[in-house]
Amino acid sequence: MKYNFIEARIKPFKSIYAYTILVIYSLKRFGAF
């Protein structure tokens, strides 16, 4: 139960992190960096 609670707390941050990586990768691919 405690593990699920921690996972639920971390999950939003994981999705934001993954989205940030995706955006940075896309910018690099288009030569913005």
C-alpha positions in Angstrom: 0.0 0.0 0.0 2.8 2.4 0.9 4.6 1.6 -2.3 1.5 2.5 -4.4 1.2 5.8 -2.5 4.8 6.7 -3.3 4.4 5.6 -6.9 1.3 7.8 -7.2 3.3 10.7 -5.8 6.2 10.2 -8.2 4.2 9.4 -11.4 3.3 13.0 -12.4 7.0 14.0 -12.1 8.0 11.0 -14.2 5.6 12.1 -17.0 6.8 15.7 -16.8 10.4 14.5 -17.0 9.6 12.3 -20.0 7.8 15.1 -21.7 10.8 17.5 -21.1 13.2 14.9 -22.6 10.9 14.5 -25.6 10.8 18.3 -26.2 14.6 18.6 -25.8 15.2 15.7 -28.2 12.8 17.3 -30.8 14.6 20.7 -30.5 18.0 19.0 -30.9 16.7 17.1 -33.9 15.5 20.3 -35.6 18.8 22.0 -34.9 17.5 24.6 -32.3 20.4 23.7 -30.0 
